[in-house]
Amino acid sequence: MISFVLGVEDLADTRFVLSPLHETLFSLRVLQDPGLTALHLPWRRSVLGRLGTLDTGLLMSLVAQRRTLPDFLTPNPASFAPAFEEELSVVRQASCVRVRHDLLLAHAPDPVPEALRDATAAEDAPVARLRDAICDLLRQYWEVAIEPVWPQMRLVLEADMTYRARQLALGGARLLFADMHPNLRWQGGELYIHKMISRHRVAASGRGLLLLPSVFAHKPAPPVSPDEPPSLVYPSRGVATLWGSEMPTVDTTALVSLLGSSRARLLSLLEEPLPTVELARRLRVTPSAVSQHLRVLHSTGLVTRTRDGRHVLYRRSALGDGLTTTATRPRTHDS
């Protein structure tokens, strides 16, 4: 078990960030072990056919047998949503001492794979060449596997962060972590991460906590080393909507009769705040078509809207929740 001790100031400094580099690294777990989650099988099949001449031996060696990743490859983002190249430039600046230490620690107690043998060199030059080769390979892999789908991934991640921020506003840290993952527990100012291979306790000591929702993470993932600042990658909500081939359906005859099938499906999706473009993607229609339906639903008080940065987010209102709940409640018949 790993735990983070968070004081009042640390909770005040808790923030969410997006990291295309983290997602790139965590996606390697799915390529390595398709059994982690069936949700990503469509993505995995499409990517395997596009890897071409990429050095998959070196790529796969970055994930240890216990699925840990070297900390130097996943630096904490300095801004809310850095570009991939911005994050990769931080990795390129990692010292040879850091690269050697993190590769050995991530793979321990196993030896590093043959593809990473230069990490054990006493001289810095082989380690530096290995670091640069890894960075070049990750950039190529990003361009093939993640960059084409990053826009829709980002929408899912931003929707999760909006939901989490609302949980924090409504019920503090306890509600924030309550449904994040079964392995997480908040108690007495300490965040416990269960079912971890390592066992250590990290005091945030004014450094705050960084939270990174992830499409590819299958469980919470803190840094490998206890010396790293507190951060946590956790599975994002809404991942099932990314690669699915089926349209969402609504089996509530009364709701469809009242609103029409398109608006009924739309209302069913708005249990969490979502922007127009993400709703259009999930429904496989144009954003303009979704906007027309949203205007009607908003004018009748069934949805609310609020601006969050560059997006306008829509969510079911209390009236919309009540209508949906009533329509989906099983009917009872008098005997």
Salt bridges, closest charged atoms under 4 A:
ASP33 OD2 - ARG67 NH2 2.54
ASP102 OD2 - ARG98 NE 2.51
ASP102 OD1 - HIS101 ND1 2.88
GLU114 OE2 - ARG117 NH1 3.52
ASP124 OD1 - ARG100 NH2 3.34
ASP132 OD1 - ARG131 NE 3.14
ASP136 OD1 - ARG92 NH2 2.89
GLU143 OE2 - ARG139 NH1 3.37
GLU158 OE2 - ARG154 NE 2.78
GLU158 OE2 - ARG310 NH2 3.92
GLU158 OE1 - HIS311 NE2 3.18
ASP160 OD2 - ARG164 NE 3.53
ASP179 OD1 - ARG164 NH1 2.74
GLU190 OE2 - ARG201 NE 2.71
GLU228 OE2 - ARG98 NH2 3.20
GLU272 OE1 - ARG237 NE 3.73
GLU278 OE2 - ARG281 NH2 2.77
GLU278 OE2 - ARG282 NE 2.64
ASP321 OD1 - ARG316 NE 2.74
